Amino acid sequence: MNAPARFTDALAAPVFDTAARSTFAAHYPEQPHILKHGLTAHPLLEIEALAQLAERLPIASVEYNRGDLPIGVDGKPGSNGLTIAETIRKVAEAESWAVLKNIEQVPEYRDLLMGLLEEIRPEIEAATGAMLTPQGFIFVSSPGSVTPYHFDPEHNILLQIRGTKAMTQFPAGDTRFVPDEAHETYHSGGPRELKWKESFLAHGTEFPLAPGEALFVPVMAPHFVKNGPAPSVSLSITWRSEWSYRESDARIFNAILRARGFAPAAPGRFPHQNYTKAYAFRALRKLGLTGA
């Protein structure tokens, strides 16, 4: 697939240059790393454009909350009392963070997302096979706001567009930071927010991000984000692989086993493929025996 014309017209040069793609290939899919990018001046990522995007997206595709939060929260954070568009337009003083989910629902943002992913498709598919389920997320954050400790199921590159922030990551699959039961609960439909302990902090790796820098986040690597002293806009470009789906399905199968009194071993991380448990779960689902 060639990059869409509307995207290539907006950006004459690649967003990820040869050095960035080489760095990505050397670390993907399991090692977090910083990349350089050239996407700091795209008109679709200006504040007013993002406020208008928020009004075009379905209500289920926007989330916005108070930003004066601790690293660990119990359940979803509270509302800030504003609309999503007000939150974005007033981000400098709203003390909030907002995320616009699945931006690919809007054609011009899908062009943006797919153009970016096409640049790194060869490196992705050389390591983890077909690039599946491309999705994009845009984060708009007030100065000093915190995105609490959580994890995500996608392969993810977070591009910092304006402002600064720091993401602190912890090793994916390490039960010191996320017990297996939390993975199983999440993949069975539970929340992505995680229980935080201050003792974790000494074991995390902080990645400061400035405009023009991007950070790769491995699948299910727990992390939290602290915004800098200015409003921030970041774009996450994400995708799944058959490996990531097999890990997810194996986690759900483990939840089924645990509910029946077993203590199942955790799925292996890449390059382990988790075929047996994943396909066992898929067989149960096809037979209607899982409730999923």
Steps between C-alpha positions, in 0.01 A plus 500: 500500500637842410472793741177693433536805278354746753765396753794517264386841373513635859850365569762507227760303699461176696406544865739220599836534327742218423673526838168486687384196305833327563473569875142371502598180317781433749268522804151393389292335644623465862740786580379856570701763314496862385459593132518831318200606291401788273132553587504810721321738262212300352177707472283209616680507835435866586283564807198634309513209253506257793204670668305461177612137469372434854156626399496271195592182684237279668466562873648155570818610322587789732620493858593798712565539868656717762877505465592573864522130577733265687699240308269227627120534491225262610268484200432769243596859594227759556359749249633853461153649442577618143412362158771326302534794258521748790762284666717510189452869422572593862774243552744763626286562811257204515722283724390198296607240252301379202537212258335474159472131417492323165563814300502279190119531505548843337639470144772764513631365831495149361716627215739648756517178702541268203762721340710479815459126536585440134841656564587230756292210368809313364670510841181396680419209273859372494475441876137427590326422171195674360416839649146460635236738638669839448364759743588856595459691827565867570576626850450863601627579849513803729824610663603267780222246439548130570381198303485231769676163503350265240581274205379456141465198268645656185846553358527877536714793389421824687599809299541821697361789294510800737590552862702252702421196710677207661381142483627256761488142374536168680591163344214327322404163643680553832265390779671733748315787332185332368380163636375244252148535641494868394589403143227238500242744638588760237488261204169365629348849482627674815669841541850586380581705811742319731576497871797721576763464773762766570762223520457450124649838418863399553462231233345713224678663208405862432491616139477881465337608173527831317337603170652298219566198721303173514502207740429137422290324767497117494171311530369505860801690637363679810563873507388839624545846348570839654450808286749788494435869576321576170195350326585178319376329185610143425399250233508125557515283190419140592456161343451139602676186387386141499752448781332769713157350436627156598637639827163665568305181429739295713439742789125450469547125492707530818217695663264213417745252651554713811123527555495120507764477770816462293817713525598535132843610381515841336524525120851548368618833364616543141625298315304231689172465309252352754330284238353233727310718746400757238350239269339318793322822593399565140353152477299555819379836372393350169299241693341770713651364820685809626239772527733715280 
